[in-house]
Amino acid sequence: MNFQQLRAVQEAIRQNFNLTEVAESLHASQSAISRQIRELEEELGVDIFRRHGKRLIDLTPPGREISVIVDRILKDRDSLRRASDEYRLLDGGKLSVAAPHAQVRYRLPATVKQFRQDYPSVHLTLRPTPPGQIADLVRDGAIDIGFVPEGLPCPPELVLFKAYTWTHCFVVPEGHPLLRLPVQTLADIATYPVITFEEGMIGRAHINEAFEKLGLKPDIVISAVDSDVIKTYVELGLGVGIIAERAFNNTLDSKLVCLNARASISPVTTYLAVRRGTYLRGYMLAFIQALIPDLSTDEIRQQVEASAVPASNGHDAQHLRQAGERAA
C-alpha cells in the first residue's frame, strides 16, 4: 500500500463518494483514483466501499474501521514532516491562521507584530474566514490554527483552548437621540432600525436571545458578516448598529459614538482550535501562548500531541490488514 491509495480513500469519504470531485481535488484522473482504491482493497482482501455499478455510495462496515486507521496514518505522516522541519528549517517555516474578519482586523495585529519580531523567518498566512467554516479547515489540515466562537459544532478531531471573550456595543452617529439618554437599554434600541450581524453568527444569536428575553422584536433592516460593514451603514444614518466592542476605534470611527452594551447582551467566548495529533513546532507554541499566556508548553503539547486516536503504536499498516482480515 502507499500514501496515494490512502489519500484516495480519505478524499473519497470527504467528497461524499463523488469520484469526479475526488479526482479534481487530488489532481488525478478518475480512473487513477478508482484504480488506487481497488488496489488497496485487493491488498487488504476486503471492500472498503459499497458500490452501485461503478459509483461509490457508502462505506462498508470494515471500511468504517479502516477509514479511522487511514486518517491516523496520514496525520502521523504530516507530524513526521513537521518534526523533520523543526530541525531542518530551524526557526523558519509556515503558519496559517483562520479567524473571522473582525478578529484578524482588531484582535490579532499586536500579537502578529510581536510574532514577526520573534520569528522573522516564519511565513504567516492570515485568512479572514466565516466562523462556520473554520473548524473544518483546521480538521482537514488546510489551516494550522483557527479561532472558533462558542456554540458552533466542532469536530472531535480538534482540541480547543479558551482564548478570550468579547462583548457587544451599540454604535450611533454623532447627534443621535439615544445620546440624550443617561443609559441606553435594549427597549430604547428597539425603537430604531437596527443594523447588526447576519443570522447564523454567534454574535447574532446572543443579540437575538437578549431581545427575546425582554419580549422585544427589533426591526433589523440590514445584516452583515462583520463589524466594519455595519459601521459603514450606521454612519449613513440607516440605523443603530450592534457590533463587537473591540471593533470600535475612537480615531478611525470619529463620526460614530460607542455605547456600552455589556449589561444588555451576554459576551461571546472564542477558542483556539488545533487538530489532534499535530506536531507543534516551536513557533506554533509561541503563537498560541502569545494569545493564552497561562497555557504552558507541556500542557499544550499534552492536549494536542497526545490526543490523536489512540493505539497506533507504529503498526497502522498492520492494523489495516487486520481490519480486512476480520471482515473476510
C-alpha positions in Angstrom: 0.0 0.0 0.0 1.1 3.6 -0.5 0.1 7.1 0.6 -1.6 7.8 -2.8 -4.0 5.0 -2.1 -4.7 6.1 1.4 -5.3 9.7 0.2 -7.7 8.4 -2.4 -9.7 6.6 0.2 -9.7 9.6 2.6 -10.7 12.1 -0.1 -13.5 9.8 -1.4 -15.0 9.9 2.1 -14.6 13.7 2.4 -16.1 14.3 -1.0 -19.2 12.2 -0.2 -18.1 9.3 -2.5 -18.1 11.6 -5.6 -15.1 10.4 -7.6 -15.2 13.3 -10.0 -14.7 15.7 -7.2 -12.0 13.4 -5.7 -10.1 13.5 -8.9 -10.3 17.3 -9.1 -9.1 17.6 -5.5 -6.2 15.3 -5.9 -5.3 16.5 -9.4 -5.6 13.0 -10.9 -7.8 11.2 -13.4 -11.0 9.5 -12.1 -9.7 6.2 -13.5 -6.5 6.6 -11.5 -8.4 7.2 -8.3 -10.6 4.2 -8.9 -7.5 2.0 -9.5 -5.8 3.2 -6.4 -8.8 2.4 -4.3 -9.3 -1.0 -5.9 -5.6 -1.9 -5.4 -5.8 -1.1 -1.7 -9.0 -3.2 -1.4 -7.3 -6.1 -3.2 -4.3 -5.9 -0.9 -6.4 -5.8 2.2 -8.8 -8.5 0.9 -11.9 -6.6 1.7 -14.2 -3.9 0.1 -13.8 -0.6 1.8 -16.7 1.0 -0.2 -20.2 -0.2 -1.1 -20.9 0.3 -4.9 -23.8 0.7 -7.2 -22.3 -0.1 -10.6 -19.1 1.9 -10.8 -20.3 4.5 -8.3 -19.2 4.6 -4.7 -22.3 5.0 -2.4 -21.1 4.3 1.2 -18.5 2.7 3.4 -18.8 -1.0 4.2 -18.7 -2.0 7.9 -15.0 -2.9 7.7 -14.5 0.3 5.6 -15.6 2.4 8.6 -12.9 0.9 10.8 -10.3 1.1 8.0 -11.1 4.8 7.4 -10.2 5.6 11.0 -6.8 4.0 10.6 -6.3 5.7 7.2 -6.9 9.1 8.8 -4.4 8.3 11.6 -1.7 7.2 9.2 -2.0 10.3 7.1 -2.0 12.5 10.2 1.1 10.8 11.5 2.8 11.4 8.1 2.1 15.1 8.5 3.5 15.0 12.0 6.7 13.3 10.7 7.1 16.1 8.2 6.7 18.8 10.8 9.1 17.1 13.1 11.8 17.0 10.4 11.1 20.6 9.5 11.7 21.6 13.2 15.3 20.7 12.7 15.8 21.2 9.0 14.4 24.7 8.9 15.3 25.7 12.5 13.2 28.8 13.2 11.8 29.0 9.7 8.6 27.5 8.3 4.9 28.4 7.7 2.0 29.1 10.0 -1.6 29.6 8.7 -4.3 31.1 10.9 -8.0 31.4 10.2 -10.3 33.8 12.1 -13.4 35.9 11.4 -12.6 39.2 9.7 -13.1 41.4 12.8 -10.6 39.3 14.8 -8.0 39.5 12.1 -8.6 43.2 11.9 -8.8 44.2 15.6 -7.7 41.3 17.8 -4.6 40.0 16.1 -2.4 42.9 15.0 -0.4 43.3 18.2 0.1 39.6 18.5 1.2 39.3 14.9 3.6 42.2 15.2 5.4 40.7 18.1 5.4 37.2 16.5 7.0 38.7 13.4 9.7 40.2 15.5 10.4 37.0 17.4 10.1 34.7 14.3 11.1 36.7 11.2 11.7 33.6 9.1 8.3 32.2 9.6 5.8 32.9 6.7 2.5 33.7 8.3 -0.8 33.4 6.5 -3.9 35.1 7.9 -7.1 34.0 6.4 -10.3 36.0 7.2 -12.9 33.3 7.2 -16.7 32.9 8.1 -16.9 31.4 11.5 -18.8 28.3 10.4 -16.0 27.2 8.0 -13.0 27.5 10.4 -13.3 24.2 12.3 -13.5 22.2 9.1 -10.4 23.9 7.7 -8.4 23.0 10.8 -9.7 19.5 10.8 -8.8 19.0 7.2 -5.2 20.4 7.7 -5.8 23.4 5.4 -5.2 25.7 8.4 -2.9 25.2 11.4 -4.8 27.3 14.0 -8.4 28.5 13.9 -10.4 30.9 16.0 -13.7 29.2 16.7 -16.6 31.0 18.5 -18.6 29.1 21.1 -21.7 27.4 20.1 -20.7 26.2 16.7 -20.4 22.4 16.0 -16.8 21.3 16.4 -15.3 18.0 15.0 -13.9 15.7 17.6 -10.6 15.8 15.8 -9.9 19.3 17.2 -8.5 20.4 20.6 -10.0 23.7 21.9 -8.3 26.2 24.1 -10.3 29.0 25.6 -8.7 32.2 24.3 -10.9 35.2 25.3 -14.3 36.6 25.5 -15.7 39.6 23.6 -18.6 41.9 24.2 -21.0 43.9 22.1 -21.6 47.6 21.9 -24.2 49.9 20.3 -23.0 52.4 17.7 -24.8 55.5 16.6 -23.9 58.6 14.6 -23.0 61.8 16.4 -26.1 63.7 17.5 -28.3 60.7 17.6 -31.3 61.0 20.0 -30.1 58.0 22.0 -27.2 60.0 23.2 -29.5 62.2 25.2 -30.5 59.2 27.4 -28.4 58.6 30.6 -28.5 54.8 29.9 -29.4 53.1 26.7 -31.5 49.9 27.1 -32.5 47.3 24.6 -36.0 48.7 24.7 -34.6 52.0 23.7 -32.6 50.4 20.8 -35.7 48.5 19.6 -37.5 51.8 18.8 -35.0 52.4 15.9 -34.0 50.4 12.9 -31.1 48.0 13.8 -28.0 47.0 11.8 -26.1 44.0 13.1 -24.6 40.6 12.3 -26.2 38.0 9.9 -28.3 35.2 11.2 -26.3 32.1 12.0 -23.4 34.0 13.5 -22.8 33.5 17.2 -22.8 37.2 17.9 -26.2 37.5 16.3 -27.5 34.5 18.4 -26.6 36.4 21.6 -28.3 39.5 20.3 -31.5 37.7 19.4 -31.5 36.0 22.8 -31.2 39.3 24.6 -34.1 40.9 22.8 -36.3 37.8 23.1 -35.8 37.6 26.9 -37.4 41.0 27.1 -40.2 40.2 24.6 -38.8 42.7 22.1 -38.8 42.4 18.3 -36.2 44.8 16.8 -36.5 45.8 13.2 -33.2 44.6 11.8 -33.1 46.3 8.5 -29.5 45.4 7.4 -27.3 42.4 8.4 -23.7 41.8 7.6 -20.8 39.4 8.4 -18.5 41.9 10.2 -18.5 45.0 12.3 -16.8 47.2 9.7 -19.6 46.9 7.2 -22.2 47.5 10.0 -20.4 50.7 11.0 -20.4 52.0 7.4 -24.2 51.9 7.2 -24.7 53.3 10.7 -22.6 56.3 9.6 -25.0 56.8 6.8 -27.8 57.2 9.3 -29.6 54.0 8.4 -30.0 52.5 11.8 -28.4 51.8 15.2 -25.5 49.3 15.0 -24.7 46.4 17.3 -21.1 45.3 16.8 -18.2 43.7 18.6 -16.9 46.3 21.1 -13.3 45.7 20.1 -14.1 46.6 16.5 -14.8 50.2 17.5 -11.8 52.6 17.2 -12.2 56.1 18.6 -9.8 57.6 16.0 -11.0 55.7 12.9 -14.7 55.9 13.8 -14.7 59.6 14.8 -18.1 60.2 13.3 -19.7 57.5 15.5 -20.3 57.0 19.2 -19.9 53.7 21.0 -22.5 52.9 23.7 -21.8 50.2 26.3 -24.0 47.0 25.8 -22.3 44.7 28.2 -25.2 44.7 30.7 -27.7 44.0 27.9 -26.0 41.3 25.7 -24.1 38.3 27.1 -20.4 38.0 26.0 -19.1 35.5 23.4 -16.2 33.2 24.1 -13.7 32.4 21.4 -11.5 29.3 21.3 -8.3 28.4 19.6 -8.7 25.2 17.6 -5.8 22.8 16.7 -6.1 19.4 15.1 -5.4 16.5 17.4 -2.1 14.7 16.7 -0.5 17.8 15.2 3.2 18.1 15.8 3.6 21.6 17.3 6.7 23.4 16.1 8.2 26.0 18.5 6.7 29.0 16.7 3.2 27.4 16.8 3.5 27.0 20.5 4.7 30.6 20.8 1.8 31.9 18.8 -0.7 30.1 21.0 1.0 31.2 24.2 1.0 34.8 23.0 -2.8 34.7 22.9 -3.2 32.5 26.0 -0.2 33.2 28.3 -1.4 31.0 31.1 -1.0 27.8 29.0 2.3 26.1 29.5 4.2 24.3 26.7 3.7 21.0 28.4 0.0 21.5 28.8 -0.4 22.4 25.1 1.7 19.5 23.8 -0.1 17.0 26.1 -3.5 18.0 24.9 -2.6 18.3 21.2 0.1 15.8 20.5 -1.2 13.1 22.9 -4.8 13.5 21.8 -4.5 11.6 18.5 -6.6 8.5 18.0 -5.0 6.0 20.5 -3.3 2.7 19.9 -1.4 3.4 16.7 1.9 2.1 18.2 3.6 2.5 14.8 1.7 -0.5 13.3 -1.2 1.1 11.4 -0.4 -0.6 8.2 -0.7 -3.9 10.0 -3.9 -2.7 11.6 -5.3 -2.0 8.2 -4.6 -5.6 7.1 -6.1 -6.9 10.3 -9.2 -4.9 9.8 -9.5 -6.5 6.4 -8.8 -10.0 7.8 -11.5 -9.6 10.4 -14.1 -8.8 7.8 -13.0 -11.5 5.3 
